[in-house]
Amino acid sequence: MKLYQKLLFVALLIGSTNLYAQNVEGLQFPEMETETVEDEVIVLPKDVGDKYTLLGLAYSKKAEKDLNTWFSPIYHKFIKEAKGVFASFAHDINVYFVPMFTGVNAVATGKAKKKTAEELDPKLVGNILFYKGKLKDYKDALNLDDKKVPYIFIVNTEGEIVYATSGAYTEAKMDKIEEQLE
């Protein structure tokens, strides 16, 4: 592939991510009833509206794999307690990863909760919420068109989407997230 073709491909890739964000930014995040591994009900974004919230949604195994690429960077950037001189630079936000169990997969929610509680780092378990129900309303409201990718949202205290992206983690995406939180 020639250099100009590679540059065009990269420009199209970046442009498609920006088009996705432009389609949902400024919209209200739809109410979503989720559960923790302990079966506590948390309604997004209503129950977490005390501060900005980062949400990662995935509704397929392939998307879940890419959603996992966000765990470590987000943990180190937003969840892990900053100490010493860096404490004043820490972002105070809610962070939740939401695997979505829909259709026939909804019956697997209980098993997934149990597996999460047993296998995931205990520091992250509280940041996992499970959605079980219909997908159509969320696909329509949030433009979740590609089941192969996760979707990341920054939602403000009023429930408005201020930033959105999709796909696996990249430093450029994390930089954009941090820009929105400053």
N, C-alpha and C positions, 0 to 999 in steps of 0.2 A: 504494500500500500504506500503510495506516495505521500510525502509530507503534507501537501495541501489536503489530501483526502483524510488523513489522520486528524488534522486541525478541524476540518469540517465536521467530522464525526464527534470530536470532543465538544465543539460548539453546539451541535444538535443535542448531545447528551445533556449538557449544562442547560440549554434552553428548555428542554422538555421538563427538567426538574423545576425550573423557574415557572413554567406554565402551570404545573401542578400546584405549586404554592400560590400562584395568583388566583387560581380557581377557588381556593378555600379560605385564604387569609381574609380576615374581616368578618367571616361567618361565625355564628354561634356554634359551639360544639354541642351536638345533640345529647340529651340526657341518656346516660347509659348505666343500667344497674349491673354492678359487678360484685364479686365476692372475693374475700381473702381466703387463704388456705384454711383458716379457722371458721369459715362460713359467715363472717361478718359482712353485711351488705354495705357497699359504698357506692353512692350514686354520683357518677361523674357528670359534669364538673361541679355540681352543687355542693357536695360534701367536702370538696377540697378547694373551695374558692377563697380560702384565707390568704393564698399567695399564688404566684404563677405556678403552673403545673406543666411538666413535660410528660407526654403520653406517647408510648410506643405500642401500636396495634399490629397484630398479625392474625390472619385467618386461614393459614395453610402451613403445612410442614416446611415447605420451601421458604416461605416468608419468616417462619419462626427461626430458621437457621440464620437468616440475615439479621433478624432482630437480636439474636444472641451476640452479634458482632458489636452491638451498642452497649452491652452490659458492663464490661470492664471500663471503657472510657467514661461512661456516664457515672459509674460508681466512683471512680477516682476524681472526677470533676465536680460532681454534685451531691453525692451521698456520703462518702467518706468524710469524717470530721476533720476539718482543717485545724492544724495546731500551730502554735507559736506565731511568728510574724505573718504567716499566710492566712490566719484565721479571719482577718479583716477583709480579705479578698474573696472569701467563700460566697457562693450564691445560695440564698435561702429559698429553695423551691421544693415543691412536691415532685416526686418522680415515680411513675408507675408504668410497668410493662403489662400489656393486656393481651394474652392469647384469647382469641375469639373462637368459641366452639359453637358451630351452627349446624343446622340440618341434622343428618344422622350422626355427626361427630359430637353433638351436644351430650350424648350419653357418656362420653369419655371424660367429662369435666372432673368428676370425682376422682378418677384414677390419676389424672394430671395433677390435681391438687395434692394428692398423697405423694406422688413422685417428687413434686416440687419441694414439699416439706422435708422429705427424706434426703434428697440429693443436692439441692441448691444450697449455696453458701448461706448460712443463717442471716448474714448481714443483708442479703438481698430479698429474702422471703417476704418481708413486709412491703416490698415494692412490686410485688406481683399480684395483679388482680385478674380474676377470671370472668369472662363474659360468656353467658350461655343464652342463646336465643336466636332471633331472626337476624339475618345479615342485611337484607335489602334496604331497610331504612338508613343504615349507616353507610352502605355502599353509595346510595344516592346522595345523602347529605354531605359526605366527606370525599366523594369521588374516589372511592376505593376500587378502582377498576382492575388492577393487576393483582391477582391473588398470590403471585410469586414474590411479592416484595412487602416489607413492613412499612408502616406509615408512622411518621414521627410528628407530633404536634406540640407547640407551645401555646398554652391557653392562659389568658390573663384572669384576674380576679372576677371579672364580669362574665367569664365563660366564652369569651371571644377568642378565636384562633388568631394569634399574632404571627405565627410562623409555622410552616409545614414543609416537610420534605419526605422522601420515600427512598427505599433501598437500603443497602448495607452501609455501615458506618464509614465515613471519611473524615479526615481532619477539616476539610473545607466546610462540610455540613456542621461539624461541631463549632467551628468559628462563627458561622451564621447564627447558631443557637445562642452562643455567648453574646453576640452583638445584640440580640433581642432582649437579653436579660440585664444589660448594662444600663 
